[in-house]
Amino acid sequence: MLSVISSRSSAFAIAALAACFELAPAVAHAQWWHSGPRDFEDCADIAEKAKTKQDKTAQLADCNSKFAGRRKPGGGYTYYDFMQDRSFDIAGPNPTPAEQKKIDQEYTVYLEKQRRSDIVAALNAKQLQQQEKLQEQEQKQQMQQQQQIRPATLRREPTKVPVPVASPIKSRAAAPGEIRARTRGSCVKGTFSCDWPRLSEGLNDLKKLFTPPSSLTQPTKLAKRS
């Protein structure tokens, strides 16, 4: 009877020891959970208390890898997706599977929009390039036409200005005999205007008789001088 009681008591003691060993890790795990950071901000506060700068940098990098979300002023968290350059509202410090799925779907839509915008930009650039080529061709054609027109204008003969022709009536000089005949025919005999030309002609004839020629008088003058 005593042996049975002692065996039961020893078995109970062994079971109690085993329970203590099993509960010890759970208690230790519970203590770690309560003391650990719950989000990025708590983790960053702990990293600020690091002794060295290197430890602080390493702990902040660990916080960034553990927690993707950041606290919002009004409560909740926000997740920034740098691939989309966009922020998403999430419930906890990290996106749940459902939230991550939604973020991935939005990223697919973003890629499709980006692809379309790239296609439109490429088409616009191609059209602009074609327009520039057409303008260059038009400018070349205009330059060629101008070069073809310029030699033709240079070869063109100058316009001849007609020289005025003298009137035969004006160019024809009236002879002295004709003048005398006209005056005689038009004047009235017995008047001074009609008789004076005759008298002047007679006086001229007398002067010619008494006046020697110039060719004969010149040698005599030269002889006298010598």
C-alpha positions as CSV (number, residue, x, y, z in Angstrom):
1,M,0.0,0.0,0.0
2,L,2.8,2.3,0.9
3,S,4.6,1.4,-2.3
4,V,1.6,2.3,-4.4
5,I,1.2,5.7,-2.7
6,S,4.9,6.5,-3.2
7,S,4.7,5.5,-6.8
8,R,1.7,7.8,-7.4
9,S,3.4,10.7,-5.6
10,S,6.5,10.3,-7.7
11,A,4.5,10.2,-10.9
12,F,2.6,13.3,-9.9
13,A,5.9,15.1,-9.2
14,I,7.3,14.1,-12.6
15,A,4.1,15.3,-14.3
16,A,4.3,18.6,-12.4
17,L,7.9,19.1,-13.5
18,A,7.0,18.3,-17.1
19,A,4.2,20.8,-17.0
20,C,6.6,23.4,-15.7
21,F,9.0,22.8,-18.6
22,E,6.2,23.0,-21.1
23,L,4.8,26.3,-19.6
24,A,8.1,28.0,-19.4
25,P,8.6,28.7,-23.2
26,A,5.0,29.9,-23.4
27,V,5.5,32.4,-20.6
28,A,8.7,33.5,-22.1
29,H,7.0,33.9,-25.5
30,A,4.2,35.9,-23.9
31,Q,6.7,38.2,-22.2
32,W,8.5,38.8,-25.6
33,W,5.2,39.6,-27.4
34,H,4.2,42.2,-24.8
35,S,7.6,43.8,-24.8
36,G,8.1,43.8,-28.7
37,P,7.1,46.8,-31.0
38,R,3.6,46.7,-32.4
39,D,4.3,48.8,-35.5
40,F,7.0,50.8,-37.2
41,E,6.8,53.8,-35.0
42,D,7.3,51.7,-31.8
43,C,10.2,49.9,-33.5
44,A,11.8,53.2,-34.5
45,D,11.4,54.5,-30.9
46,I,13.3,51.5,-29.6
47,A,16.0,51.9,-32.3
48,E,16.5,55.5,-31.2
49,K,17.7,54.2,-27.9
50,A,20.6,52.2,-29.4
51,K,24.0,52.8,-27.9
52,T,25.9,53.2,-31.2
53,K,25.0,54.8,-34.5
54,Q,25.6,51.5,-36.4
55,D,23.2,49.7,-34.1
56,K,20.6,52.4,-34.6
57,T,21.0,52.2,-38.4
58,A,20.7,48.4,-38.3
59,Q,17.6,48.4,-36.1
60,L,15.9,51.0,-38.2
61,A,16.5,48.9,-41.3
62,D,15.0,45.9,-39.4
63,C,12.0,47.9,-38.5
64,N,11.5,49.0,-42.1
65,S,11.6,45.3,-43.3
66,K,9.2,44.1,-40.6
67,F,6.5,46.8,-40.9
68,A,5.3,48.2,-44.3
69,G,2.6,50.4,-42.9
70,R,2.8,53.8,-41.3
71,R,0.5,55.3,-38.7
72,K,-2.1,57.8,-39.8
73,P,-3.0,60.8,-37.6
74,G,-6.7,59.9,-37.4
75,G,-6.0,56.2,-36.7
76,G,-5.2,53.2,-39.0
77,Y,-2.3,52.8,-41.2
78,T,-1.2,53.7,-44.8
79,Y,1.0,51.7,-47.1
80,Y,3.1,53.4,-49.8
81,D,3.7,51.5,-53.0
82,F,6.7,53.1,-54.7
83,M,6.1,51.2,-57.9
84,Q,2.8,53.0,-58.4
85,D,3.9,56.2,-56.5
86,R,0.6,55.8,-54.6
87,S,-0.5,55.2,-51.0
88,F,-3.2,52.7,-49.8
89,D,-5.1,52.6,-46.5
90,I,-4.7,49.4,-44.5
91,A,-6.0,48.3,-41.2
92,G,-2.8,47.1,-39.5
93,P,0.9,47.8,-39.6
94,N,1.2,45.4,-42.5
95,P,-1.3,44.7,-45.3
96,T,-3.5,41.6,-45.0
97,P,-3.6,39.1,-47.9
98,A,-6.9,40.7,-49.1
99,E,-5.4,44.1,-48.9
100,Q,-2.2,43.0,-50.7
101,K,-4.3,41.4,-53.5
102,K,-6.1,44.7,-54.0
103,I,-2.8,46.6,-54.2
104,D,-1.6,44.1,-56.8
105,Q,-4.7,44.6,-58.9
106,E,-4.3,48.3,-58.8
107,Y,-0.7,47.9,-59.9
108,T,-1.9,45.9,-62.9
109,V,-4.3,48.7,-63.8
110,Y,-1.5,51.2,-63.4
111,L,0.8,49.2,-65.8
112,E,-2.0,49.1,-68.4
113,K,-2.5,52.9,-68.2
114,Q,1.2,53.5,-68.4
115,R,1.5,51.2,-71.4
116,R,-1.3,53.1,-73.2
117,S,0.2,56.5,-72.4
118,D,3.5,55.3,-73.7
119,I,1.8,54.2,-77.0
120,V,0.1,57.6,-77.3
121,A,3.3,59.4,-76.7
122,A,5.1,57.3,-79.3
123,L,2.4,58.0,-81.9
124,N,2.5,61.7,-81.2
125,A,6.3,61.7,-81.5
126,K,6.0,59.9,-84.9
127,Q,3.4,62.3,-86.2
128,L,5.6,65.2,-85.2
129,Q,8.6,63.7,-86.9
130,Q,6.5,63.2,-90.1
131,Q,5.3,66.8,-90.0
132,E,8.9,68.0,-89.7
133,K,10.0,66.0,-92.7
134,L,7.1,67.4,-94.8
135,Q,8.1,70.9,-93.8
136,E,11.7,70.2,-94.8
137,Q,10.6,68.9,-98.1
138,E,8.4,71.9,-98.8
139,Q,11.3,74.2,-97.9
140,K,13.6,72.4,-100.3
141,Q,11.1,72.6,-103.1
142,Q,10.6,76.3,-102.6
143,M,14.4,76.9,-102.6
144,Q,14.7,74.9,-105.9
145,Q,11.9,76.9,-107.5
146,Q,13.6,80.2,-106.5
147,Q,16.9,79.0,-107.9
148,Q,15.2,78.1,-111.2
149,I,13.5,81.5,-111.4
150,R,16.6,83.6,-110.7
151,P,18.7,82.6,-113.8
152,A,15.7,83.3,-116.0
153,T,15.4,86.8,-114.6
154,L,19.2,87.3,-115.1
155,R,19.1,86.2,-118.8
156,R,16.1,88.5,-119.6
157,E,17.2,91.3,-122.0
158,P,16.7,94.8,-120.9
159,T,13.8,96.6,-122.4
160,K,14.8,99.0,-125.2
161,V,13.7,102.6,-124.7
162,P,12.7,104.2,-128.0
163,V,15.0,107.1,-129.0
164,P,13.0,110.2,-130.0
165,V,13.4,111.0,-133.7
166,A,13.8,114.6,-134.6
167,S,11.0,116.0,-136.7
168,P,12.0,116.6,-140.3
169,I,10.4,120.1,-140.2
170,K,12.5,121.1,-137.2
171,S,15.7,119.4,-138.3
172,R,15.6,120.9,-141.7
173,A,17.4,124.3,-141.6
174,A,16.0,126.9,-143.8
175,A,18.3,128.3,-146.4
176,P,19.0,132.1,-146.6
177,G,17.5,132.3,-150.0
178,E,14.3,130.6,-148.8
179,I,14.1,133.1,-145.9
180,R,14.5,136.0,-148.3
181,A,11.9,134.5,-150.7
182,R,9.5,134.1,-147.8
183,T,10.0,137.6,-146.6
184,R,9.7,139.0,-150.1
185,G,6.6,137.1,-150.8
186,S,4.9,138.1,-147.6
187,C,6.0,141.8,-147.4
188,V,4.3,144.8,-149.0
189,K,6.4,146.9,-151.5
190,G,7.1,150.5,-150.5
191,T,7.2,149.7,-146.7
192,F,10.3,149.9,-144.5
193,S,10.0,146.2,-143.5
194,C,9.9,145.1,-147.1
195,D,12.7,147.4,-148.4
196,W,15.1,147.1,-145.5
197,P,16.3,143.5,-146.3
198,R,17.2,144.7,-149.8
199,L,19.2,147.6,-148.5
200,S,21.0,145.5,-146.0
201,E,22.0,143.0,-148.7
202,G,23.3,145.8,-150.8
203,L,25.4,147.2,-147.9
204,N,26.8,143.7,-147.3
205,D,27.8,143.4,-150.9
206,L,29.6,146.8,-150.7
207,K,31.5,145.7,-147.6
208,K,32.7,142.6,-149.4
209,L,34.1,144.7,-152.2
210,F,36.1,147.1,-150.0
211,T,37.1,144.5,-147.4
212,P,39.9,142.2,-148.5
213,P,39.8,138.5,-147.7
214,S,41.3,137.4,-144.4
215,S,43.7,135.0,-146.2
216,L,45.3,137.9,-148.1
217,T,45.7,140.3,-145.2
218,Q,47.4,137.9,-142.8
219,P,50.7,137.5,-144.8
220,T,51.0,141.3,-145.1
221,K,50.6,141.7,-141.4
222,L,53.3,139.0,-140.8
223,A,55.6,140.7,-143.2
224,K,55.2,144.0,-141.5
225,R,56.0,142.4,-138.2
226,S,59.1,140.7,-139.5
